[in-house]
C-alpha cells in the first residue's frame, strides 16, 4: 500500500481541480501518439493519424483522452486503493487489448508535460514530485495484471 502525505493528497486533488481534464487528456494522448508513433497501433480504428495535425484534430483521440483523464480522476478518488480500483482496467489492457505496458509510462510522461504547461509557475518541483508519484502508482496498477 502506498503512503501519501497530506501535502501529496491535497496537491493531487488541487491539480485536478485546476486543470481542464478534457484538454489535458486530448493533448497528452495526441502528444503520445505523435512522439511515440508505434503507440498508434492500438488506435487503428481512430482513422487518420498520419501527422501531428491529423492526430491533434482527431475527435476520437480527444474522446479517448477524456476517458484516460476519467481514469486518472478515478485513481485520485481512490488514492488508498488504486490497484484494486484499476483491477478491471488492467485486465482489459493486458488480456483483451494487449497493450504493451511500457506505453502507460509514456502516456503518463505526456500527461505530466501537458499538466505542467497548463499550470505554469504553479507547477513547482514539489507539485511535480506529487504528480510523478501519483502517476507511477497508476502505471504500476495498470501493469499489475501483466505480472
C-alpha positions as CSV (number, residue, x, y, z in Angstrom):
1,X,0.0,0.0,0.0
2,X,1.2,3.5,-0.9
3,X,1.7,6.0,1.8
4,X,0.5,9.5,0.9
5,X,1.5,12.6,2.8
6,X,-1.2,15.2,3.5
7,X,0.7,17.5,1.0
8,X,0.6,14.8,-1.7
9,X,-3.1,14.2,-1.2
10,X,-4.0,17.8,-1.3
11,X,-1.7,18.5,-4.3
12,X,-3.2,15.7,-6.4
13,X,-6.7,16.9,-5.7
14,X,-5.7,20.5,-6.3
15,X,-4.2,19.6,-9.7
16,X,-7.4,18.0,-10.9
17,X,-9.4,21.0,-9.6
18,X,-7.3,23.4,-11.6
19,X,-6.8,21.7,-15.0
20,X,-9.2,21.2,-17.9
21,X,-9.2,17.4,-17.9
22,X,-10.7,17.2,-21.4
23,X,-8.0,19.4,-22.8
24,X,-5.2,17.7,-20.9
25,X,-6.4,14.2,-22.0
26,X,-6.6,15.1,-25.6
27,X,-3.3,16.9,-25.7
28,X,-1.5,14.2,-23.7
29,X,-2.8,11.4,-25.9
30,X,-2.1,13.4,-29.1
31,X,1.5,14.1,-27.8
32,X,2.0,10.4,-27.1
33,X,0.7,9.2,-30.5
34,X,3.0,11.8,-32.2
35,X,6.1,11.5,-30.2
36,X,5.9,7.7,-29.9
37,X,4.3,6.7,-33.3
38,X,4.4,3.0,-32.5
39,X,1.7,3.6,-29.9
40,X,-0.7,4.3,-32.8
41,X,-1.1,0.6,-33.5
42,X,-3.7,0.4,-30.7
43,X,-5.8,3.0,-32.3
44,X,-6.2,1.7,-35.8
45,X,-9.9,2.3,-35.7
46,X,-9.4,6.0,-35.0
47,X,-9.0,7.0,-38.6
48,X,-6.4,9.4,-39.8
49,X,-3.3,9.5,-37.6
50,X,-0.9,10.4,-40.4
51,X,0.5,13.6,-38.9
52,X,0.6,15.6,-35.7
53,X,-2.1,17.9,-37.1
54,X,-4.3,15.0,-38.0
55,X,-3.9,13.4,-34.6
56,X,-4.5,16.7,-32.7
57,X,-7.7,17.3,-34.7
58,X,-9.0,13.7,-34.5
59,X,-12.2,13.6,-32.4
60,X,-11.7,10.0,-31.4
61,X,-8.3,10.9,-30.0
62,X,-9.8,13.7,-28.0
63,X,-12.6,11.5,-26.8
64,X,-10.2,8.7,-25.7
65,X,-8.0,11.3,-24.0
66,X,-11.1,12.3,-21.9
67,X,-11.6,8.6,-21.0
68,X,-7.9,8.5,-19.9
69,X,-8.4,11.5,-17.6
70,X,-11.6,10.0,-16.3
71,X,-9.4,7.0,-15.2
72,X,-7.0,9.3,-13.5
73,X,-9.8,11.1,-11.7
74,X,-11.0,7.6,-10.5
75,X,-7.5,7.0,-9.2
76,X,-7.5,10.3,-7.5
77,X,-10.7,9.4,-5.7
78,X,-9.3,6.0,-4.7
79,X,-5.8,7.0,-3.6
80,X,-5.7,4.4,-0.8
81,X,-6.6,1.5,-3.2
82,X,-5.7,2.4,-6.8
83,X,-4.6,-1.1,-7.6
84,X,-8.0,-2.5,-6.7
85,X,-9.8,0.3,-8.4
86,X,-7.8,-0.4,-11.6
87,X,-8.0,-4.2,-11.5
88,X,-10.6,-4.5,-14.3
89,X,-8.8,-1.9,-16.4
90,X,-5.5,-3.8,-16.0
91,X,-7.2,-7.0,-17.1
92,X,-8.8,-5.2,-20.1
93,X,-5.5,-3.7,-21.3
94,X,-3.5,-6.9,-20.8
95,X,-5.8,-9.6,-21.9
96,X,-8.2,-8.0,-24.4
97,X,-6.4,-5.0,-25.8
98,X,-2.9,-6.5,-25.3
99,X,-1.3,-3.1,-24.8
100,X,2.4,-3.0,-24.3
101,X,2.6,-2.0,-20.6
102,X,5.6,0.3,-21.3
103,X,3.2,2.6,-23.1
104,X,1.5,3.5,-19.8
105,X,4.6,5.3,-18.7
106,X,5.0,7.1,-22.0
107,X,1.4,8.4,-21.7
108,X,2.0,9.3,-18.0
109,X,5.0,11.4,-19.1
110,X,2.9,13.2,-21.7
111,X,0.2,13.9,-19.1
112,X,2.9,15.4,-16.9
113,X,4.2,17.7,-19.7
114,X,0.7,18.9,-20.5
115,X,-0.3,19.5,-16.9
116,X,2.9,21.4,-16.4
117,X,2.0,23.6,-19.4
118,X,-1.5,24.3,-18.1
119,X,-0.4,25.0,-14.5
120,X,2.6,27.2,-15.5
121,X,4.5,28.6,-12.5
122,X,2.2,26.8,-10.1
123,X,3.8,23.5,-11.3
124,X,6.6,23.7,-8.7
125,X,9.1,20.9,-8.1
126,X,7.0,19.7,-5.1
127,X,3.9,19.6,-7.2
128,X,5.8,17.8,-9.9
129,X,7.0,15.2,-7.4
130,X,3.5,14.6,-6.1
131,X,2.2,14.1,-9.6
132,X,5.0,11.8,-10.6
133,X,4.3,9.6,-7.5
134,X,0.6,9.5,-8.3
135,X,1.2,8.6,-12.0
136,X,3.8,6.0,-11.0
137,X,1.2,4.3,-8.8
138,X,-1.3,4.5,-11.6
139,X,1.1,2.9,-14.1
140,X,2.0,0.2,-11.6
141,X,-1.6,-0.5,-11.1
142,X,-2.3,-0.8,-14.8
143,X,0.7,-3.1,-15.2
144,X,-0.3,-5.4,-12.3
145,X,-2.2,-7.9,-14.5
146,X,0.9,-8.3,-16.6
147,X,3.0,-9.9,-13.8
